[in-house]
């Protein structure tokens, strides 16, 4: 099974100024690249909107996704509104106390999708996460917007990191089986492993951030996505840039 992950689209309204980047054109380029890859599934892992949740933007994205006829899942990022997102993408069954999180099986693997819109994994979600992990005696795959482990990207680690990492890590690290986590948010490409957990940070569809500079600095404007292949008990992934 082949899954494509795209993240941090930051799509604005038509004609909205987005710091000189045509984010709508970027999304359409990614859409065409996805069609060429012919994945079985697509995951949008947060920050669909440029600044804040917007029904018009969600509807525009959904119309384009529905055109390509590939099953997809969507989660919320810190520039989204999970309630609004759930309404437009018809995900209200996965909405819990204004948080969008859920579980499903893809390619024979258990997948968990978390909501970190507020910059934390809520206590309610942590309890759910622990319960869900306990159901599986094999590797689990998680999609979430914020990386749950420090990534050594100074600007993001110091200003925009997940705020309750220790509590989340306690749940993850105590699980006796491997966990593969796919995130966005940091606008970089990076992999971090700690014990049983490996975090794959996927580059943005907007711009990439300098991984060494302590203040905000754009590294480059090449946009990317991640291709994840599940095959015979093995998870393989690669990042592709346009």
C-alpha positions, 0 to 999 in steps of 0.5 A: 500500500502506498500513502502520500502525506502532504502537510502545511499547505497554508492555502489562502483565499483567492487573491490573499497576500501570502508573503509572495508565495502562490500557495494555491498554485503550490497545492495544484502542483502537489495535486498533479504530483500525487496523481503521477504517484498513484497512491492508495491513500492520501493524508493531509496532516494539518495547517491547511489554511494560511492563517486560521480555519476558513470554510471557503478555503476548506471547501476549495481544498475538498473540491480538488481532493474529491476530483482526484478520486483517492481516499484521504484523511485530514487532521487539524494543525495550529492554523486550522479549526477542527470543528470547521474542518470536520464540518466541511470534510464530513468528519463529525463522527470523529469529533470529540469535544471539539477535537478531531482524532480517530483510529483506522486500519490501512494496509493491515496496519493500525493508524491513529490520527491525533489533534494538536491544534492547541499545541498540546495533546489533551488529557482526553486524547492521551487517555484515548492514545494509551487505550488504543496503543494497548490494543495492538501487539505490533507496530502502530502508525500515528499522524499528528501535526506537531512532532512529539520529540525535540528536533534540533530546529532552534526556532521551532523548538523554542517558539512553536514546539508541542507544549506537553511533550513529556506527557506524550512521550511517556505514553509513546515510550512505554508502548512495548512495540515500535511506533512510526509517527509522521508529522509536519509543522516544522517546515523541514525534512527530518527523522528523529528516533528515540527508543521505540519511536521514530518521528518523520517530519515532512516538509511543507507545501509552502516554504522550508525553515532554516534548521540551524538559525535561532530566529525565523529564516526561510531556507528555500521555497521548494515544496515537498511531500512524503511517500510511505509504502507498507509492504510485507510488514515493512514501512518505507518512506521517502521525501520528494521535492518539486 
